[in-house]
Amino acid sequence: MRTYVITGGTDGIGRGLAMHLLGRGDRVIAVASGEARGRALLEEAARIDAADRAVFVRADLSTLPGMREVIRRVTQVTDAVDGLVFGAQRFRPQREETPDGFEFTFALAYLSRYVLGHGLVAALERAPAPVIMNIAGPGGLPGTIHWDDLQLRDRYTGMRASMQASRCNDLLGVDFPRLHPGARTRYVLYNPGFVRTGLADPLPAPQRIILKSLALMFAQPVRKAIVPIVRLMDHPPAEPVAAFFRHRPVPLTGEDFDRERAKRLAEVTRELVGG
Ligand SMILES: NC(=O)c1ccc[n+]([C@@H]2O[C@H](COP(=O)([O-])OP(=O)(O)OC[C@H]3O[C@@H](n4cnc5c(N)ncnc54)[C@H](OP(=O)(O)O)[C@@H]3O)[C@@H](O)[C@H]2O)c1
């Protein structure tokens, strides 16, 4: 039995993966902030006779105590983690600050992946073919890192914050082998393309309706979107880090994957999270 930790495992792509993995006999630790969807996942797991292999950890991954609590809970449940999937996200049209003083999207969509990915390396390395599956936006919409204003205090837009988090995740992935030389854990940066999920729910009415209509026409259903993700987790790439847009490999070239920028971001981030 393999063990997977899935942030955002109670909705959208994360939930689709959780149910698929439970259905085939694996253990899933799903992390999310909302109790109701967590309970619903456990009920669904019970319906397919997987109650004893489904764990829900309620934590707010936009906060440092929430991130650290997840590491603590996961290591209580298991010694080894076969797969760590990052899927927690929540679009914020207006700028919000977390109790730790970070911009919300920066904290949830990037910092939590930094803290959990590095914090769970020892557990990953105990598995036979461990993978970190960082579901974000490599090779997708352009975006930039605002080095002088990482917390986006000036000129905030939800899109700018999401795109910055995506670029930070690109650098987080390429920097992983430098920080963990010789690790067996494979780091996959994965862009699922447009997928029909609750992604648009936090948007104001006009944009929400437009995005939901577009999703009906152009987005993939979750059951289809998870197929290449599961394949990559079952057959991790040979290279320590690789990026994909759906099935298509994304070359790790250019500014988005620049090793020096990756090192710079890691250093800034280490300061922010206090080591
Ligand atoms: N859908 C797409 O078209 C698309 C495209 C490109 C990339 N992606 C990426 O794919 C991943 C999954 O996206 P999705 O559309 O499947 O997401 P989704 O359906 O919106 O689900 C998001 C999940 O994150 C959890 N979450 C939200 N805030 C949280 C918090 N503060 N702490 C812990 N968990 C939290 C949610 O549960 P709670 O609200 O209960 O906490 C939920 O389980 C994301 O990384 C996204 O950026 C998606």
The ligand as a Gaussian input file, in Angstrom:
#p B3LYP/6-31G(d) Opt

LIG

0 1
 N       -8.475000      24.110000     -12.501000
 C       -7.655000      24.586000     -13.434000
 O       -8.053000      24.944000     -14.555000
 C       -6.179000      24.736000     -13.129000
 C       -5.332000      25.228000     -14.125000
 C       -3.961000      25.352000     -13.871000
 C       -3.453000      24.967000     -12.637000
 N       -4.311000      24.499000     -11.678000
 C       -3.730000      24.125000     -10.369000
 O       -4.197000      22.848000      -9.978000
 C       -4.299000      22.783000      -8.548000
 C       -5.686000      22.294000      -8.162000
 O       -6.628000      23.246000      -8.649000
 P       -8.202000      22.959000      -8.603000
 O       -8.805000      23.846000      -9.640000
 O       -8.443000      21.491000      -8.648000
 O       -8.559000      23.547000      -7.154000
 P       -9.983000      23.618000      -6.402000
 O      -10.990000      22.740000      -7.037000
 O      -10.319000      25.068000      -6.244000
 O       -9.619000      23.005000      -4.957000
 C       -8.750000      23.698000      -4.112000
 C       -8.453000      22.880000      -2.880000
 O       -7.560000      23.644000      -2.053000
 C       -8.090000      23.683000      -0.698000
 N       -7.708000      24.924000      -0.042000
 C       -8.121000      26.190000      -0.328000
 N       -7.638000      27.060000       0.566000
 C       -6.888000      26.336000       1.452000
 C       -6.161000      26.666000       2.624000
 N       -6.066000      27.936000       3.071000
 N       -5.533000      25.666000       3.292000
 C       -5.603000      24.383000       2.858000
 N       -6.286000      24.017000       1.743000
 C       -6.923000      24.978000       1.056000
 C       -9.604000      23.590000      -0.916000
 O      -10.293000      23.148000       0.252000
 P      -10.807000      24.210000       1.378000
 O      -11.384000      25.387000       0.655000
 O      -11.798000      23.456000       2.188000
 O       -9.610000      24.559000       2.173000
 C       -9.679000      22.557000      -2.016000
 O       -9.565000      21.264000      -1.482000
 C       -3.983000      24.185000      -8.030000
 O       -2.650000      24.243000      -7.594000
 C       -4.174000      25.066000      -9.263000
 O       -3.361000      26.223000      -9.213000
 C       -5.647000      24.362000     -11.889000

